[in-house]
């Protein structure tokens, strides 16, 4: 199961990212689709437990759900430093996914 904060590469998700397409991950097709960006977006959406095709509204809802769960203020004091790092990473991943979705 993929969780928020898991670091996945395109090699980890070849079928999810590219389906049955053949070719290097850096390929661009005539339509201008950047497969590397598509793969990264798929990886980020998986971290938020979303499927490809999710909307920006879906991403925001998933981000808020995970932010509540991972917020450092709701973690035990002994885990607060790790929680802060995870929370910062969560926000960065959200911003990147949102940019890719809207871009």
PyMOL commands that set and color helices and strands:
alter all, ss='L'
color gray80, all
select helices_A, chain A and resi 10-18+35-47+56-70+72-74+77-102
alter helices_A, ss='H'
color red, helices_A
deselect
rebuild
show_as cartoon
